[in-house]
Amino acid sequence: MNKLIILATVCLIQFIAQSAEQYKEGVKPIVQWTCEDFLLVDESFQPTAVGYAEAYNKKGTLEDSILDIDEIVKITPIIIQECAKDKQESFIQKVKSHVENLRNNFE
């Protein structure tokens, strides 16, 4: 389990660094992404984007230092399907609503 957390953290750091570099080049930061922007991301980075969006809060900072890998694995295909239906919807909001639904179903 610790290896998964370390791997997720490394991927998240790499994704944040890549996002910061793209931001300098005029590419939108993830907090401004639509579902269409998310769908354009390479498939291998989509789970990382979902993890970042899930951990991101309204204050513009990361809420949790630990990511729930199982949750991200479960929700990423759902987010891909839902984003394909409405590409103009906010990616962050889409993730937040589905994470909340997932958590409510397991309580």
N, CA, C and O atoms as a GROMACS GRO file, in nm:
protein
  428
    1MET      N    1   0.082  -0.119   0.000
    1MET     CA    2   0.000   0.000   0.000
    1MET      C    3   0.087   0.126   0.000
    1MET      O    4   0.058   0.223  -0.070
    2ASN      N    5   0.195   0.124   0.080
    2ASN     CA    6   0.284   0.240   0.085
    2ASN      C    7   0.348   0.267  -0.050
    2ASN      O    8   0.370   0.382  -0.088
    3LYS      N    9   0.378   0.160  -0.124
    3LYS     CA   10   0.437   0.176  -0.257
    3LYS      C   11   0.340   0.245  -0.351
    3LYS      O   12   0.380   0.327  -0.434
    4LEU      N   13   0.210   0.213  -0.338
    4LEU     CA   14   0.109   0.278  -0.421
    4LEU      C   15   0.096   0.426  -0.389
    4LEU      O   16   0.081   0.509  -0.479
    5ILE      N   17   0.103   0.459  -0.262
    5ILE     CA   18   0.096   0.600  -0.222
    5ILE      C   19   0.217   0.676  -0.273
    5ILE      O   20   0.204   0.789  -0.321
    6ILE      N   21   0.333   0.616  -0.263
    6ILE     CA   22   0.455   0.680  -0.313
    6ILE      C   23   0.447   0.698  -0.464
    6ILE      O   24   0.481   0.804  -0.516
    7LEU      N   25   0.402   0.594  -0.534
    7LEU     CA   26   0.388   0.602  -0.679
    7LEU      C   27   0.288   0.710  -0.718
    7LEU      O   28   0.313   0.788  -0.810
    8ALA      N   29   0.176   0.716  -0.649
    8ALA     CA   30   0.075   0.818  -0.678
    8ALA      C   31   0.130   0.958  -0.653
    8ALA      O   32   0.103   1.050  -0.730
    9THR      N   33   0.206   0.973  -0.546
    9THR     CA   34   0.265   1.103  -0.514
    9THR      C   35   0.365   1.145  -0.621
    9THR      O   36   0.367   1.261  -0.662
   10VAL      N   37   0.447   1.052  -0.665
   10VAL     CA   38   0.545   1.082  -0.770
   10VAL      C   39   0.473   1.122  -0.898
   10VAL      O   40   0.511   1.219  -0.964
   11CYS      N   41   0.370   1.048  -0.934
   11CYS     CA   42   0.292   1.080  -1.055
   11CYS      C   43   0.226   1.216  -1.043
   11CYS      O   44   0.223   1.294  -1.138
   12LEU      N   45   0.174   1.245  -0.925
   12LEU     CA   46   0.109   1.374  -0.903
   12LEU      C   47   0.209   1.488  -0.914
   12LEU      O   48   0.178   1.591  -0.974
   13ILE      N   49   0.326   1.472  -0.857
   13ILE     CA   50   0.430   1.575  -0.867
   13ILE      C   51   0.471   1.596  -1.012
   13ILE      O   52   0.488   1.709  -1.057
   14GLN      N   53   0.486   1.486  -1.086
   14GLN     CA   54   0.521   1.496  -1.228
   14GLN      C   55   0.411   1.568  -1.305
   14GLN      O   56   0.439   1.652  -1.390
   15PHE      N   57   0.287   1.535  -1.275
   15PHE     CA   58   0.174   1.598  -1.343
   15PHE      C   59   0.168   1.747  -1.311
   15PHE      O   60   0.144   1.829  -1.400
   16ILE      N   61   0.188   1.783  -1.185
   16ILE     CA   62   0.186   1.924  -1.146
   16ILE      C   63   0.298   2.000  -1.215
   16ILE      O   64   0.277   2.112  -1.263
   17ALA      N   65   0.416   1.940  -1.221
   17ALA     CA   66   0.528   2.006  -1.289
   17ALA      C   67   0.498   2.025  -1.437
   17ALA      O   68   0.527   2.130  -1.494
   18GLN      N   69   0.440   1.923  -1.499
   18GLN     CA   70   0.403   1.933  -1.640
   18GLN      C   71   0.296   2.040  -1.659
   18GLN      O   72   0.301   2.116  -1.755
   19SER      N   73   0.199   2.045  -1.568
   19SER     CA   74   0.092   2.145  -1.577
   19SER      C   75   0.149   2.286  -1.562
   19SER      O   76   0.107   2.378  -1.632
   20ALA      N   77   0.243   2.303  -1.469
   20ALA     CA   78   0.304   2.434  -1.449
   20ALA      C   79   0.380   2.479  -1.573
   20ALA      O   80   0.376   2.596  -1.611
   21GLU      N   81   0.449   2.385  -1.637
   21GLU     CA   82   0.524   2.418  -1.759
   21GLU      C   83   0.427   2.456  -1.871
   21GLU      O   84   0.452   2.552  -1.944
   22GLN      N   85   0.319   2.383  -1.884
   22GLN     CA   86   0.220   2.413  -1.987
   22GLN      C   87   0.151   2.546  -1.959
   22GLN      O   88   0.118   2.620  -2.052
   23TYR      N   89   0.130   2.577  -1.831
   23TYR     CA   90   0.066   2.704  -1.795
   23TYR      C   91   0.151   2.821  -1.844
   23TYR      O   92   0.098   2.921  -1.893
   24LYS      N   93   0.282   2.808  -1.832
   24LYS     CA   94   0.373   2.912  -1.880
   24LYS      C   95   0.363   2.927  -2.031
   24LYS      O   96   0.384   3.036  -2.085
   25GLU      N   97   0.330   2.818  -2.099
   25GLU     CA   98   0.320   2.819  -2.244
   25GLU      C   99   0.181   2.861  -2.291
   25GLU      O  100   0.155   2.860  -2.412
   26GLY      N  101   0.092   2.899  -2.201
   26GLY     CA  102  -0.041   2.944  -2.239
   26GLY      C  103  -0.147   2.837  -2.235
   26GLY      O  104  -0.261   2.863  -2.275
   27VAL      N  105  -0.114   2.718  -2.189
   27VAL     CA  106  -0.213   2.611  -2.176
   27VAL      C  107  -0.287   2.631  -2.044
   27VAL      O  108  -0.228   2.671  -1.944
   28LYS      N  109  -0.417   2.603  -2.045
   28LYS     CA  110  -0.500   2.623  -1.925
   28LYS      C  111  -0.454   2.535  -1.810
   28LYS      O  112  -0.418   2.419  -1.830
   29PRO      N  113  -0.455   2.590  -1.688
   29PRO     CA  114  -0.429   2.505  -1.571
   29PRO      C  115  -0.547   2.411  -1.549
   29PRO      O  116  -0.658   2.438  -1.595
   30ILE      N  117  -0.524   2.302  -1.481
   30ILE     CA  118  -0.626   2.198  -1.463
   30ILE      C  119  -0.753   2.251  -1.398
   30ILE      O  120  -0.862   2.200  -1.424
   31VAL      N  121  -0.741   2.351  -1.314
   31VAL     CA  122  -0.860   2.404  -1.246
   31VAL      C  123  -0.954   2.475  -1.343
   31VAL      O  124  -1.069   2.501  -1.309
   32GLN      N  125  -0.907   2.505  -1.462
   32GLN     CA  126  -0.991   2.570  -1.563
   32GLN      C  127  -1.032   2.474  -1.675
   32GLN      O  128  -1.097   2.516  -1.771
   33TRP      N  129  -0.997   2.349  -1.662
   33TRP     CA  130  -1.026   2.252  -1.766
   33TRP      C  131  -1.175   2.226  -1.781
   33TRP      O  132  -1.251   2.227  -1.684
   34THR      N  133  -1.214   2.204  -1.904
   34THR     CA  134  -1.345   2.147  -1.933
   34THR      C  135  -1.324   1.996  -1.948
   34THR      O  136  -1.210   1.948  -1.948
   35CYS      N  137  -1.432   1.925  -1.962
   35CYS     CA  138  -1.419   1.781  -1.987
   35CYS      C  139  -1.343   1.755  -2.117
   35CYS      O  140  -1.270   1.657  -2.128
   36GLU      N  141  -1.361   1.841  -2.213
   36GLU     CA  142  -1.291   1.826  -2.341
   36GLU      C  143  -1.139   1.833  -2.321
   36GLU      O  144  -1.065   1.755  -2.380
   37ASP      N  145  -1.095   1.926  -2.237
   37ASP     CA  146  -0.951   1.937  -2.208
   37ASP      C  147  -0.900   1.807  -2.145
   37ASP      O  148  -0.793   1.758  -2.179
   38PHE      N  149  -0.978   1.753  -2.053
   38PHE     CA  150  -0.940   1.628  -1.987
   38PHE      C  151  -0.929   1.514  -2.088
   38PHE      O  152  -0.835   1.435  -2.082
   39LEU      N  153  -1.024   1.505  -2.178
   39LEU     CA  154  -1.024   1.396  -2.276
   39LEU      C  155  -0.906   1.405  -2.374
   39LEU      O  156  -0.871   1.305  -2.436
   40LEU      N  157  -0.846   1.522  -2.387
   40LEU     CA  158  -0.731   1.539  -2.474
   40LEU      C  159  -0.600   1.494  -2.410
   40LEU      O  160  -0.499   1.478  -2.478
   41VAL      N  161  -0.602   1.474  -2.278
   41VAL     CA  162  -0.484   1.429  -2.206
   41VAL      C  163  -0.455   1.284  -2.241
   41VAL      O  164  -0.547   1.204  -2.260
   42ASP      N  165  -0.328   1.250  -2.251
   42ASP     CA  166  -0.288   1.112  -2.277
   42ASP      C  167  -0.353   1.020  -2.174
   42ASP      O  168  -0.359   1.054  -2.056
   43GLU      N  169  -0.400   0.904  -2.219
   43GLU     CA  170  -0.470   0.809  -2.132
   43GLU      C  171  -0.390   0.774  -2.007
   43GLU      O  172  -0.448   0.754  -1.900
   44SER      N  173  -0.260   0.765  -2.019
   44SER     CA  174  -0.178   0.726  -1.905
   44SER      C  175  -0.177   0.832  -1.795
   44SER      O  176  -0.149   0.801  -1.679
   45PHE      N  177  -0.207   0.958  -1.830
   45PHE     CA  178  -0.210   1.065  -1.730
   45PHE      C  179  -0.350   1.097  -1.680
   45PHE      O  180  -0.365   1.174  -1.585
   46GLN      N  181  -0.453   1.039  -1.740
   46GLN     CA  182  -0.589   1.070  -1.697
   46GLN      C  183  -0.616   1.033  -1.550
   46GLN      O  184  -0.678   1.113  -1.480
   47PRO      N  185  -0.571   0.917  -1.501
   47PRO     CA  186  -0.593   0.888  -1.359
   47PRO      C  187  -0.523   0.990  -1.268
   47PRO      O  188  -0.576   1.025  -1.162
   48THR      N  189  -0.407   1.038  -1.308
   48THR     CA  190  -0.336   1.139  -1.229
   48THR      C  191  -0.416   1.268  -1.226
   48THR      O  192  -0.426   1.333  -1.122
   49ALA      N  193  -0.473   1.305  -1.339
   49ALA     CA  194  -0.556   1.426  -1.345
   49ALA      C  195  -0.679   1.412  -1.257
   49ALA      O  196  -0.718   1.506  -1.189
   50VAL      N  197  -0.739   1.294  -1.257
   50VAL     CA  198  -0.856   1.270  -1.171
   50VAL      C  199  -0.815   1.279  -1.024
   50VAL      O  200  -0.886   1.338  -0.943
   51GLY      N  201  -0.701   1.221  -0.991
   51GLY     CA  202  -0.652   1.228  -0.852
   51GLY      C  203  -0.626   1.370  -0.809
   51GLY      O  204  -0.660   1.408  -0.697
   52TYR      N  205  -0.567   1.449  -0.895
   52TYR     CA  206  -0.542   1.590  -0.863
   52TYR      C  207  -0.673   1.664  -0.846
   52TYR      O  208  -0.689   1.740  -0.751
   53ALA      N  209  -0.766   1.643  -0.937
   53ALA     CA  210  -0.895   1.711  -0.930
   53ALA      C  211  -0.971   1.672  -0.804
   53ALA      O  212  -1.040   1.754  -0.744
   54GLU      N  213  -0.959   1.547  -0.764
   54GLU     CA  214  -1.028   1.498  -0.645
   54GLU      C  215  -0.969   1.563  -0.519
   54GLU      O  216  -1.042   1.593  -0.424
   55ALA      N  217  -0.839   1.583  -0.518
   55ALA     CA  218  -0.772   1.639  -0.400
   55ALA      C  219  -0.778   1.791  -0.394
   55ALA      O  220  -0.748   1.851  -0.290
   56TYR      N  221  -0.816   1.855  -0.503
   56TYR     CA  222  -0.817   2.000  -0.514
   56TYR      C  223  -0.941   2.056  -0.445
   56TYR      O  224  -1.051   2.005  -0.463
   57ASN      N  225  -0.924   2.162  -0.366
   57ASN     CA  226  -1.041   2.220  -0.300
   57ASN      C  227  -1.073   2.358  -0.354
   57ASN      O  228  -1.002   2.410  -0.441
   58LYS      N  229  -1.178   2.418  -0.303
   58LYS     CA  230  -1.226   2.547  -0.353
   58LYS      C  231  -1.130   2.661  -0.325
   58LYS      O  232  -1.137   2.766  -0.390
   59LYS      N  233  -1.040   2.643  -0.228
   59LYS     CA  234  -0.944   2.749  -0.194
   59LYS      C  235  -0.824   2.750  -0.287
   59LYS      O  236  -0.738   2.837  -0.277
   60GLY      N  237  -0.818   2.654  -0.376
   60GLY     CA  238  -0.707   2.649  -0.472
   60GLY      C  239  -0.586   2.575  -0.422
   60GLY      O  240  -0.475   2.593  -0.473
   61THR      N  241  -0.606   2.491  -0.321
   61THR     CA  242  -0.495   2.413  -0.268
   61THR      C  243  -0.535   2.265  -0.264
   61THR      O  244  -0.652   2.231  -0.279
   62LEU      N  245  -0.436   2.180  -0.243
   62LEU     CA  246  -0.464   2.038  -0.231
   62LEU      C  247  -0.517   2.011  -0.091
   62LEU      O  248  -0.458   2.054   0.008
   63GLU      N  249  -0.629   1.938  -0.082
   63GLU     CA  250  -0.690   1.907   0.047
   63GLU      C  251  -0.614   1.798   0.121
   63GLU      O  252  -0.582   1.814   0.239
   64ASP      N  253  -0.585   1.691   0.054
   64ASP     CA  254  -0.528   1.573   0.118
   64ASP      C  255  -0.388   1.547   0.066
   64ASP      O  256  -0.357   1.571  -0.050
   65SER      N  257  -0.304   1.497   0.156
   65SER     CA  258  -0.170   1.460   0.113
   65SER      C  259  -0.166   1.312   0.073
   65SER      O  260  -0.066   1.265   0.018
   66ILE      N  261  -0.275   1.239   0.100
   66ILE     CA  262  -0.283   1.098   0.066
   66ILE      C  263  -0.397   1.079  -0.034
   66ILE      O  264  -0.509   1.125  -0.010
   67LEU      N  265  -0.368   1.012  -0.144
   67LEU     CA  266  -0.469   0.986  -0.245
   67LEU      C  267  -0.522   0.845  -0.227
   67LEU      O  268  -0.448   0.753  -0.194
   68ASP      N  269  -0.651   0.828  -0.250
   68ASP     CA  270  -0.713   0.697  -0.244
   68ASP      C  271  -0.702   0.634  -0.383
   68ASP      O  272  -0.784   0.663  -0.471
   69ILE      N  273  -0.603   0.551  -0.402
   69ILE     CA  274  -0.574   0.492  -0.533
   69ILE      C  275  -0.692   0.410  -0.584
   69ILE      O  276  -0.728   0.420  -0.701
   70ASP      N  277  -0.753   0.329  -0.496
   70ASP     CA  278  -0.865   0.247  -0.537
   70ASP      C  279  -0.981   0.332  -0.588
   70ASP      O  280  -1.046   0.298  -0.687
   71GLU      N  281  -1.006   0.443  -0.519
   71GLU     CA  282  -1.112   0.534  -0.560
   71GLU      C  283  -1.083   0.593  -0.699
   71GLU      O  284  -1.173   0.602  -0.783
   72ILE      N  285  -0.961   0.632  -0.721
   72ILE     CA  286  -0.922   0.691  -0.850
   72ILE      C  287  -0.935   0.588  -0.962
   72ILE      O  288  -0.982   0.620  -1.071
   73VAL      N  289  -0.894   0.465  -0.935
   73VAL     CA  290  -0.904   0.358  -1.035
   73VAL      C  291  -1.050   0.332  -1.070
   73VAL      O  292  -1.082   0.308  -1.187
   74LYS      N  293  -1.139   0.336  -0.970
   74LYS     CA  294  -1.281   0.311  -0.994
   74LYS      C  295  -1.348   0.425  -1.071
   74LYS      O  296  -1.431   0.401  -1.158
   75ILE      N  297  -1.311   0.546  -1.039
   75ILE     CA  298  -1.384   0.661  -1.092
   75ILE      C  299  -1.333   0.710  -1.227
   75ILE      O  300  -1.409   0.772  -1.301
   76THR      N  301  -1.208   0.686  -1.260
   76THR     CA  302  -1.152   0.737  -1.387
   76THR      C  303  -1.232   0.694  -1.510
   76THR      O  304  -1.264   0.779  -1.593
   77PRO      N  305  -1.266   0.566  -1.525
   77PRO     CA  306  -1.346   0.528  -1.644
   77PRO      C  307  -1.484   0.596  -1.645
   77PRO      O  308  -1.536   0.629  -1.752
   78ILE      N  309  -1.541   0.616  -1.527
   78ILE     CA  310  -1.672   0.684  -1.518
   78ILE      C  311  -1.658   0.829  -1.563
   78ILE      O  312  -1.743   0.879  -1.637
   79ILE      N  313  -1.553   0.896  -1.519
   79ILE     CA  314  -1.530   1.036  -1.557
   79ILE      C  315  -1.508   1.045  -1.708
   79ILE      O  316  -1.558   1.138  -1.772
   80ILE      N  317  -1.435   0.951  -1.765
   80ILE     CA  318  -1.412   0.952  -1.910
   80ILE      C  319  -1.546   0.941  -1.984
   80ILE      O  320  -1.571   1.015  -2.078
   81GLN      N  321  -1.630   0.848  -1.941
   81GLN     CA  322  -1.761   0.830  -2.005
   81GLN      C  323  -1.848   0.954  -1.990
   81GLN      O  324  -1.910   1.000  -2.086
   82GLU      N  325  -1.853   1.008  -1.870
   82GLU     CA  326  -1.938   1.124  -1.843
   82GLU      C  327  -1.888   1.249  -1.915
   82GLU      O  328  -1.967   1.329  -1.963
   83CYS      N  329  -1.758   1.264  -1.922
   83CYS     CA  330  -1.702   1.380  -1.992
   83CYS      C  331  -1.729   1.372  -2.142
   83CYS      O  332  -1.746   1.474  -2.208
   84ALA      N  333  -1.735   1.251  -2.196
   84ALA     CA  334  -1.765   1.235  -2.338
   84ALA      C  335  -1.907   1.280  -2.370
   84ALA      O  336  -1.936   1.321  -2.483
   85LYS      N  337  -1.997   1.273  -2.270
   85LYS     CA  338  -2.136   1.314  -2.291
   85LYS      C  339  -2.152   1.466  -2.296
   85LYS      O  340  -2.231   1.518  -2.375
   86ASP      N  341  -2.074   1.538  -2.212
   86ASP     CA  342  -2.085   1.684  -2.207
   86ASP      C  343  -1.945   1.743  -2.196
   86ASP      O  344  -1.894   1.763  -2.085
   87LYS      N  345  -1.884   1.770  -2.308
   87LYS     CA  346  -1.744   1.812  -2.313
   87LYS      C  347  -1.722   1.954  -2.262
   87LYS      O  348  -1.607   1.992  -2.236
   88GLN      N  349  -1.826   2.033  -2.247
   88GLN     CA  350  -1.809   2.171  -2.202
   88GLN      C  351  -1.822   2.186  -2.050
   88GLN      O  352  -1.800   2.294  -1.996
   89GLU      N  353  -1.859   2.080  -1.982
   89GLU     CA  354  -1.875   2.086  -1.837
   89GLU      C  355  -1.738   2.097  -1.769
   89GLU      O  356  -1.637   2.054  -1.824
   90SER      N  357  -1.737   2.155  -1.650
   90SER     CA  358  -1.614   2.170  -1.572
   90SER      C  359  -1.562   2.032  -1.529
   90SER      O  360  -1.635   1.952  -1.470
   91PHE      N  361  -1.436   2.006  -1.561
   91PHE     CA  362  -1.374   1.878  -1.525
   91PHE      C  363  -1.368   1.862  -1.374
   91PHE      O  364  -1.402   1.756  -1.322
   92ILE      N  365  -1.325   1.965  -1.304
   92ILE     CA  366  -1.314   1.958  -1.157
   92ILE      C  367  -1.449   1.927  -1.095
   92ILE      O  368  -1.459   1.842  -1.008
   93GLN      N  369  -1.553   1.997  -1.140
   93GLN     CA  370  -1.687   1.975  -1.085
   93GLN      C  371  -1.738   1.834  -1.116
   93GLN      O  372  -1.804   1.773  -1.032
   94LYS      N  373  -1.708   1.785  -1.233
   94LYS     CA  374  -1.748   1.649  -1.271
   94LYS      C  375  -1.684   1.547  -1.176
   94LYS      O  376  -1.752   1.456  -1.128
   95VAL      N  377  -1.556   1.563  -1.149
   95VAL     CA  378  -1.486   1.471  -1.059
   95VAL      C  379  -1.544   1.482  -0.919
   95VAL      O  380  -1.573   1.380  -0.855
   96LYS      N  381  -1.559   1.604  -0.870
   96LYS     CA  382  -1.611   1.624  -0.734
   96LYS      C  383  -1.747   1.557  -0.716
   96LYS      O  384  -1.770   1.491  -0.615
   97SER      N  385  -1.837   1.575  -0.812
   97SER     CA  386  -1.971   1.519  -0.798
   97SER      C  387  -1.968   1.366  -0.800
   97SER      O  388  -2.042   1.302  -0.724
   98HIS      N  389  -1.886   1.307  -0.884
   98HIS     CA  390  -1.880   1.161  -0.890
   98HIS      C  391  -1.807   1.101  -0.770
   98HIS      O  392  -1.842   0.992  -0.726
   99VAL      N  393  -1.707   1.169  -0.718
   99VAL     CA  394  -1.640   1.121  -0.597
   99VAL      C  395  -1.739   1.124  -0.481
   99VAL      O  396  -1.745   1.030  -0.402
  100GLU      N  397  -1.815   1.230  -0.471
  100GLU     CA  398  -1.914   1.242  -0.364
  100GLU      C  399  -2.019   1.130  -0.376
  100GLU      O  400  -2.055   1.068  -0.276
  101ASN      N  401  -2.066   1.105  -0.498
  101ASN     CA  402  -2.163   0.996  -0.519
  101ASN      C  403  -2.104   0.861  -0.482
  101ASN      O  404  -2.171   0.778  -0.420
  102LEU      N  405  -1.979   0.838  -0.520
  102LEU     CA  406  -1.913   0.713  -0.489
  102LEU      C  407  -1.902   0.694  -0.338
  102LEU      O  408  -1.930   0.585  -0.286
  103ARG      N  409  -1.862   0.798  -0.269
  103ARG     CA  410  -1.849   0.790  -0.122
  103ARG      C  411  -1.983   0.771  -0.055
  103ARG      O  412  -1.993   0.695   0.042
  104ASN      N  413  -2.088   0.838  -0.103
  104ASN     CA  414  -2.220   0.823  -0.044
  104ASN      C  415  -2.276   0.683  -0.062
  104ASN      O  416  -2.350   0.633   0.023
  105ASN      N  417  -2.242   0.618  -0.173
  105ASN     CA  418  -2.290   0.482  -0.199
  105ASN      C  419  -2.223   0.378  -0.110
  105ASN      O  420  -2.277   0.269  -0.090
  106PHE      N  421  -2.106   0.410  -0.056
  106PHE     CA  422  -2.035   0.315   0.030
  106PHE      C  423  -2.053   0.342   0.177
  106PHE      O  424  -1.998   0.269   0.260
  107GLU      N  425  -2.127   0.445   0.212
  107GLU     CA  426  -2.149   0.475   0.354
  107GLU      C  427  -2.266   0.399   0.409
  107GLU      O  428  -2.299   0.413   0.527
   0.00000   0.00000   0.00000
